[in-house]
């Protein structure tokens, strides 16, 4: 009889331990499901943030390109204006120099012809 009680006690203890082990496995499976949901959620948020960052980067790039084109157009216009001003100045200086030479030559020709006769 003592043997039956010891066997019954051993079996019931074994069943209790097995049920506890099974419950722990279920909890760890549940925890891993929750953690995988957490990983999936984090991954989704990371992908969303990455897409937003990429869109923001493209938007900034477009604005920078537009600004660069605008600045380039202003610089080109300024360069053309400066070139035209420089050309006009050169033409004016050339005309003045030509007029000075012509005047000088006229004075020499006029002075020589007046002093010759």
C-alpha positions in Angstrom: 0.0 0.0 0.0 2.8 2.3 0.7 4.2 1.5 -2.7 0.9 2.5 -4.3 0.9 5.8 -2.5 4.5 6.5 -3.4 3.8 5.6 -7.1 0.6 7.7 -7.1 2.4 10.6 -5.5 5.3 10.3 -8.0 2.8 10.2 -11.0 0.8 13.2 -9.7 4.0 15.1 -9.2 5.1 14.1 -12.7 1.8 15.3 -14.2 2.0 18.6 -12.3 5.5 19.1 -13.6 4.5 18.3 -17.1 1.5 20.6 -17.0 3.7 23.3 -15.7 6.3 22.8 -18.4 3.5 22.8 -21.0 2.2 26.1 -19.7 5.7 27.6 -19.8 6.0 26.5 -23.4 2.7 28.1 -24.2 3.7 31.3 -22.5 7.0 31.4 -24.4 5.3 30.7 -27.7 2.9 33.5 -26.8 5.8 35.8 -25.9 7.6 35.0 -29.1 4.4 35.8 -31.1 4.1 39.1 -29.2 7.8 39.8 -29.8 7.5 38.9 -33.5 4.5 41.3 -33.7 6.7 43.9 -32.1 9.5 43.2 -34.6 7.0 43.4 -37.5 5.6 46.7 -36.1 9.1 48.1 -35.7 10.0 47.0 -39.2 6.8 48.6 -40.6 7.5 51.9 -38.7 11.1 51.8 -39.9 10.0 51.3 -43.5 7.5 54.1 -43.2 10.1 56.5 -41.7 12.5 55.5 -44.4 10.0 56.2 -47.1 9.2 59.6 -45.6 12.9 60.4 -45.4 13.4 59.5 -49.0 10.4 61.6 -50.1 11.7 64.5 -48.0 15.1 64.1 -49.6 13.7 64.1 -53.1 11.6 67.2 -52.2 14.7 69.0 -50.8 16.7 68.0 -53.9 14.0 69.4 -56.2 14.0 72.7 -54.3 17.8 72.8 -54.3 17.9 72.2 -58.1 15.2 74.8 -58.7 17.2 77.3 -56.6 20.4 76.4 -58.4 18.7 76.9 -61.8 17.4 80.2 -60.6 20.7 81.3 -59.3 22.4 80.1 -62.5 20.0 82.1 -64.6 20.6 85.2 -62.5 24.4 84.7 -62.8 24.1 84.2 -66.6 22.0 87.4 -66.9 24.5 89.2 -64.7 27.3 87.9 -66.8 25.7 88.9 -70.1 25.0 92.4 -68.6 28.6 92.7 -67.5 29.8 91.5 -70.8 27.6 94.0 -72.7 28.8 96.8 -70.3 32.4 95.8 -70.9 31.9 95.7 -74.7 30.2 99.1 -74.7 33.1 100.5 -72.6 35.6 99.0 -75.0 33.8 100.4 -78.0 33.7 103.9 -76.3 37.4 103.7 -75.5 38.2 102.6 -79.0 36.1 105.4 -80.5 37.8 107.9 -78.2 41.2 106.6 -79.1 40.3 106.7 -82.8 39.0 110.3 -82.5 42.2 111.3 -80.6 44.4 109.8 -83.3 42.3 111.4 -86.1 42.6 114.7 -84.4 46.3 114.3 -83.9 46.8 113.4 -87.5 44.6 116.2 -88.6 46.6 118.7 -86.6 49.9 117.3 -88.0 48.5 117.4 -91.6 47.0 120.8 -91.0 50.1 122.1 -89.2 52.5 120.8 -91.9 50.5 122.1 -94.7 50.1 125.5 -93.1 53.8 125.8 -92.2 55.0 124.5 -95.7 53.6 127.2 -98.0 
